[in-house]
């Protein structure tokens, strides 16, 4: 299996975080980070653990929204931890696998995760670990993307990739970020891990980018899509096709698109 396989779709090279942060974070992730941090702040937790923290966009928002809390931020990828710790130094950062968390039982009041649960190979196992590290009555707060068609930017990127590769297009976007898009399945997994589902909400926010080209550059240089394209060759030509398709769909100049996600809160 090539780099389009599930394991390869989780690869993040050391050069990716900077591109991810520059081109994708402000457009795709900051709007939802502000929402999730506000929800976290309303819980008044003292000890917060963040999973799959990436470059630290949610971490920064958490530090502001829950100023008196102790925030521990983790990511499986060491390159992300290095980048995030410089971006949000107010948190304690460390590398950690969500399915084998290096923390004692009951050590946190709140666990948060922004668009990371889709990457967990065994969701129930990871959720069970989250429940283990939560104190009695603790909360697990996270979001996950809705179906690919409900995300204007991601759908446009995928359309461009399918145009560039009519046979065997890269499958990262539909199978990983948007591969956990049935809220009933997510809720069932939470319950299987011992959580009571307190909140389940569909949320659509607007993303704004300088141009479709910027978003295309972010995906082609700052995500595992990059490896899939490199494997197939002719990256400059692919980039041109993707930008052309995205511009046709989203328009020239500054672009805005709707993005749908689901927000969940589970109680331990």
C-alpha positions, 0 to 999 in steps of 0.5 A: 500500500502506498502513502495513501493508506491509513498509516501513511495518512498520519505521517507528518514531516518536520517541514509541515507544521510551518506551512500548516500554521501559515496557510491552514490554521487561520482559515480552518482551525482558528474559528473552531478553536475559539468556539471550543475554548469558550466551551472549555472555559465555561467548565472552570476546570483546574487541570486540562489535557489537550490531545493532538494539539498540533501547532497549538491554535487551540492551546493558545485559546485555552490559555486565554479562556481558562487562565487559571487552569494548568494546561498540558498539551500533547501530540503524537508527532514530535515536530508538532510538539516542538512547533506548538511549544514555541507558539504556546509556551504557557502550556506544558508540552510533551509527546504522547500517544492518545491510546497510551497516555503517559498520565496517572488515573484521574489526573485531569478535570477536562480533556479537549481535542480539536479535530484529532479523534479522526486520526486515532486508529482505535477510537474506543481505545483512545476514548477509554484512555481519556476516561481513565485519566479523567477524575470522576465527573470530568469532561471530554470535549472535542470536535470532528469534521462533518462529511466532506461535502459540508466543508467548502475548502476541503471539498474543493481541494479534493475536487482538484486532486480528483481532476489531477489524478482521475485514477487513484486520487489521494484519499486522505481527506475523505478517509481521515479528516472526514472519515469519522463524520457520522455523529451516531457512530461517534456517540456510540464509541463514546458510550462504549468507552464509558462516557455519558454523552452530555452534548452533541451539536452540529456547528457550521462556521465560516472560514476566510482565506486570502486566496484559494491558492493559499489554501491549496498550498497549505494542503499540498505542503502542510498535510499528508496530502503532500506525500501522496502527491509526491508519490505520484509525481509532477507536483507543480502541475498538480498544484496548478490544477488544484488551484485552478479547480479551487478558484473556479469553485470558490472564486478569485481573491479573498474567499469564504466557505462554510465548514461543518463540524460536530462538537461533543461533550462526554462526562466520565 
